[in-house]
Amino acid sequence: MWGGRFSEGPDAVMRAINASLPFDKRLWRQDIAGSQAHVAMLGAQGILSVADAKTISDGLAAVAAEYEVDGPPDDLSLEDIHMATEARLAELIGPVAGRLHTARSRNDQVATDFRLWVRDAIDQTDAGLRALQEALVGRADEHAETVMPGFTHLQSAQPVTLGHHLMAYFEMFARDRSRFADARARLNRSPLGAAALAGTGFAIDRAATAAAMGFDGPTSNSLDSVSDRDFAIEYLTAAAQASLHLSRLAEEFVIWASQPFGFIALPDQWSTGSSIMPQKRNPDAAELVRGHSGRIIGCLTALMVTMKGLPLAYSKDMQDDKPPVFEAHDLLELSLAAMAGMVGSVTFRADRMRALAESGFATATDLADWLVREADVPFREAHHITGRAVKAAEDRACGLADLPLDVLQEIDARIDERVFGVLTVDASVASRTSHGGTAPVRVREAVAAARVSLGTHT
């Protein structure tokens, strides 16, 4: 394509470093969709004859049919997906293929293709997040009353319900979906028609091409149109945040699957064994989800560093915008599918969760609250009294609910037999009825609201 300006072809190394076809061939559907919109507009505006526009459109459809079967070629001499498609189009329909590039540049072409691809990726990611949410809601409903220890600093803090714990992740992934939706709304403007950087002198209709591709309208500044990669960075930012949430859930599964915790039993489908220790059942899928988050964060960092110092408008550095987005998308889709599969199939060991919830004096705050509520004790004093009760239970190697009343009354005479109604883990979780609390009644309300938001309620 450079024959008019250059007398010699590129060096082999230059050809290799310059070619993006090995990775940007993933854009072929978007590239053909953009070209179809462009040629239809050129024909409608009279920039191309109706006959030429139809010939090109039919040729593009033929190229697409070939790509569906065999994929784009891997010829580095074709440089990128745009030139590969144009070259194949010329082989099919002859010199009229050269008219397709009228009033556009590869700069606005790739910006358009990439926005279309990221938009499709967001839709796929949203579907994956939704599937994970549905799995969480189903298990939360199942375990609305299952008691487990709630932790701070990974120390037993207060008893909660497993359903409440799982619904916390539902909320995280709901925020992730909203971030992707916001990113999608901002990217949904078409750069096509910005040409190389300054627009074009042809009487094009940018609104028509934007509408044909499902955009809300054309972008407003030609320089910004071809140099903007905010949409890719926003996608990666949302992907990185979602991967952090996935990693936290995966980390809990790794911990819960360990023998000291024993909260879950992972099925064979989501476990691996050891090459030397036959007793092992390793949570490799969860560990890989956890590991993928680091790579996704790295993809975000890579693109941000690439873009941070680029002057307007297009620079060849921007060819490296796609590999990190493609990698992050693939890793995120795998992670979402794996996590949804694990959540849906894992066995929660309610007996083990309850046993640990009943250890560690997790109802200590309930004793302090009872003193405040029933004996009108200031909370700081109640906190001190409860601490003495915990020490007494430790000395007797028993739980708070197992302390004799006379021992409790030696600590503070205002304690009476009613206190035993709040010292069990079931009473503790049942009492947490504040909005967003862990009480089973609130968990079921949260599950019902979640199903309404997902459109899965009956």
N, C-alpha and C positions, 0 to 999 in steps of 0.2 A: 504493500500500500504506500510505501515511501518512494516509489520509483521516480516521481517527478522532482524530488529534491535531493535524493542521495544516489550516488553512482555505484556504491558498493553495499552489499548486504551486511547485516549485523554479524559480529563475532559470535561464535557458538555460546560463549559464556554470557554475552549480552542478550542473546536470544533467550537463554534460560532464565536470567534474572528478570527480564522484561515481561515474559509471558505470564499471564494470570489464568489461562485457560484450564490448567489442572484443577483449580479450585472454583473459579467463577462460572464454570459450566453448570454449576448448581442453579444458576439464574436463568437457565434457558427458557423455562415457561414464562417467567416474568419478562424476559427480553422479547419473546415473540408477542406476548400480549401488548407490550408497549409499542412494538413496531406495527401491529395490526391497528391500534388506535391512531398511530401517527399517519399511516398511509390512508386510512379512511378519512381523516381530517384533510390531508393534502388533496384527496380527490374531491371532497365536498367544497373545498375552498377554490377549486379550479387551478391549483398549483400543479397538480398532475391531471392528466386526462383520465376520464372514467375508465377507459380501457386499461391504461397502465396501472391504475390503482387496483383494479380487479386482478390483473395478472400477478401483481406483487402479493396481494392478499392471498390468492390461491396458492402461490408459491410458498408463502410463509406457512400456510396450513400443511403443505406437503412436507416441509422441513420438520414441522412439529410432529407429524406422524412418524417420520423416520427417527427422530429423537426419542419418541415414546418407546420404540422397539430397541434401538441400539445405543441410545445416548449420543451426546455430541462427540465429535472426534477428539483425539488427544494430540493433534498435530501442533507442536509449539510454534511452527511458522505462522499459524493463524492468530497467534498472540492472545486473543481473548474470545469470549463467547459471542461478542457482538460481531467481530470480524469473521469468526467461524460460520455464523449463521448467514452473514451477507455473502460469504464465498460460496456456500452451498446453494444459496438462493440464485446466485449468478449461474452456477452450473445447471440449475433446473430451468431457469426462465431467460437466461441470456443477459445482454447489457442493460435491459430495463431495470434490473435489480439495483443498478447504481443510482437510480432515482429515489430509492427509499431513504437515503441519507439527506435528502434535501431538507433544509431548515432545521437540522438538529446536529448535535455533536456527540461524540462518545461521552463527553462530560455530563451533559444532561441525560443522556441515555442510561449511563450506569447509575446515576443518582436516582433515576426513576425506577430502574430495575431493582436496585437495592432497597428502596422504600417499599416496593411491592413485596419483596421477599420477607423483609422484617415484619411487615403487616401480616403476612401469612403465618410467620413464625409465632407472632404474638397470639394469633387465633389458636394455633396448635398448643401453645403453652397454656393458654387459658383453659382449654379442654382438659389438659393434664392436671392442672391445679384443681379444677372442678371435680374430676374423678377421685382425686385424693381427698378432697373435702367430703365427698359422698361416703367414702370408706370410713373416714373419721366419725362422721355423724352416725353411721350405722353401728359402729362399735361403741360409741358414747351412749347411745340409746340402750344398748345391751347391758352396759355397765354403769348405768346411772346411780346405782346404789352400792357398787363395789367399792369398798373402803381400801385406801392405800395411804402410805405416808406421803405427806407433802414435804418438800425439802427447801431449805435455804442453806447456802454454803455446802450443799450435799449432806447436810445434817438433818435428821428428822426434826421437823418443825411443828406442823399441825396435821391432823388427818384430813384428807380430801377424798373425793370420789374419783375413780378412774375416768368416769365419763366427763367430769369437770376438767381433768387433766388433758384428755384428748381434745375437748372443745377449745382449749387454749390454742392448740395448733390450728384448729379450724379458723380461729380469728386471725392468726398470723397469715394463713394462706389467703384469707379474704382480703387482707391489706395488699398482699402481693398481686392479686387479681386487679385490684383498683389501680395499682401503680402501672401495670401493663396496659390497662384500659386508658389511663391518662396519656401514656406514651403513644398509644395508637392514635388517639384523637389528635395529638400534636403533629404526628408524622404524616397525617392523611391529606397532604397537599402535593400537587404534582409539579416536579421541576421541569417536565418535558416542555421544550420551547425556549428554555433559557439559553440553549445552544452552548457554545464554548464557554462564554462568561458574560456576554454583552447583549444577549437576545439576538433576534434575527430581523432582517429587512423584509422577509416574506410575510404576506398577510395571513398568518396562521391564526387558528382559533384554539388558544390554550384551554379555555373553559371546556371545549368539546372533548379534547383528549383527556382532560382530567375526569370528566364525567364518565367517559367510556371505560376508564380503569377503576372507577369506584372511589375516586378521590373527592374530597369536599370542594375542591377548587384548585387553581394554580397557585404556586408560590409567588411571592410579591417582588422579589429582587433577584435579578439574574445572577449576580455575583454570589449571593448567599445560596442560591439554588444549587449551584454546582459544587460549592465548597463545604456545605453543611453536612456534618455527620452526627449532629446532636441526636438524631433519631436512633442511630446505632448505639451511641453511648448510653442513651436512656434505656434502650432494650437491655444492654449489658448491666446497667445499674440495677434494674428491676430483677434481672436474672441472678445477679450476685446476691441481692437481698433474699430472694426466694431460696437460693442455695444455702444461705445461712440458716434459714428456718428448717430446711430439709436436713442439714447437718446436725442441728440440735436434736431433732427427733431421732435421727439415726444414732447419734451418740447415746441417747437414752435407751434405745433398743440394744445397743452394744452392752451397756452397763446392766440393763435389766436381764439380759440373756446370760450373764455371768453367774456362776454357781453361788457366790456370796449373796447376790440379790435374788436370783431365781424367780423374777416377776413374770417372765415370759418363756415360752418354748417356741423357737422358730421351726417351721416345718422344713422338710427336706428340700423343698423347692427354693428356699431362700437361705440355705446353709451350705457349707462345704466341710470336708473332713481334713485330716492331717495325713501327710505322707508317712509319718512315723508313729503317731499316737492315735490308735484306733478309737479311743474313747471320745475324741474331740468332735464337737459340732460348732464350727466357727461362723460368726455372723458376718461373713464376707460381703454380702450385698449391702448391709448397713454401713460397713466400713468403707466400701467404695463410694457410696453416696456421700459420706462424710469427706472422703478424699476429693471427690469431684468438685466440692465447693471451693477448695483452694485453687483448682485450675480455672474455674469460672471467674473467680475474683482476679486471677492473673490475666484473663482475657480482657476484662474491663480495664485493668491497669495498662495493658499493652496498647489498647486503642487510644486511651487518654494521653499517653506519652507520645504516641505517633502524632496526634492532632495538636498538641499544645503549642507548637512553635511555627505552624504553617501560615504563611501569608496568603492573602486572597490571590487567585481563586483556587484553581486546581493544581496540585503537585502530585508527582508520581508516588510519593510516600502513601498517598491515599489508596493506592492499589492494595495496600496491606490492611485495609479496613475490614475486609470480608473474612479472612481466616479466623480471627478471634471470635467474630459473631457466629460463624458456622460451628466452631468448636464448642462454644458455650451453649448454643442451642441444642446440639446433639447430646452433650453431657446432661443438660437440664432435663431433656425429654426422657433420657434413660433413668435419671434419678427419680423423676416423678412417677414413672411407671413402676420402678422397683419399690418405692416407698408405698405407693397405693397397694401393690401386691402384698407387701409385708403387713401393712395395717389390716388388710382384709382377711388375712389367713393366720396370723399369729395367735397362739393360745395364751390368754392371760391367766395366770395362776392366782386366782382371787384369794385362796387360802394363805399363800405365802405373803401376799400384799397385806392382808389383814394382820397376820402375825407380826410383821414388822411395824405396822401402824400402831399396834398395841404396845410395842416396846418404845423405849426412848422418851417416855413421859410426854407424848405428843398432845395430851389434853391439859397440859399445865396452864395454857392460856385460858382454857375453859374454867379452871378453878379460880384464876384471878378475876375473870369476868363475873363469875358467880358472886365473889366477895364484893365487887363493885355494885352489882345489881341487887343482891339480896341483903347485904349487910352494910351498904352505904360506906364502903371503905374506899378511900382515894386510890386510884389505880396504882400509883407508885408504891403505896404501902401494900396493896394487894399483891403486887409483883414480888415484893420482899417476902411476904408470907408464903407465897407459892414456892419461891426458891427454897425456903426451909422445908416445905413439904416434899419437894423433890429430893432434897438431901436425905430426909427421913426414909423415903422409899428406896433410895440407893442403898442406904445402910441395911435395909431389910431385904434387899434384892427382890422387890416386888413392884407392881405398878401403883400409880396413884389411887386407882379405884380399889386396890386391895389393902390400902392402909386402914387400920381400925379407926373408928370414929374418935375413940379416946386419944389416940395419937395425934390426930388432926386437931382436936380441941386443946391439947397441950400446946400446940403451936399457936393457935388462936381460938379463943373461946366462942367467937361469933360463928364458927363453922358448926352446922348441924347436919342431921341425916339427909336433908334435901340435896346436899352437895353431890351425893352419889348418883343423882339423876343426870348429871352433866359430865361425869368423868369417864364414860365409855366412849369409844370412837364413834359408834353409831349416833349417840346423842350429840356428840360434837359436830359431826357433819350435818346432822338434821337441823341444828340450831343456826347454821350459817345461811340464813335466808335473805340476807341483804342482796340488792340487785347485783348480779354477777357473781354471787356466792356459790359455794360448792354443794349446798343442800340438794338432795335428789330432786326435789320439786323444782328447783331453779335449773338444774341440768336438763330436766325434761322440757322445761319452757325454752331453754336455749336450743335444744335439739329441734323442737317444733318450729322455732323462728328460723333456724338454719335451713330446714327443709322448705319453708316458704320461700326463702331467698334463693334456694337452688331450683325451685319449681318442682320439687319431688314430693310435696306433701299430698296426702290423700284425704 
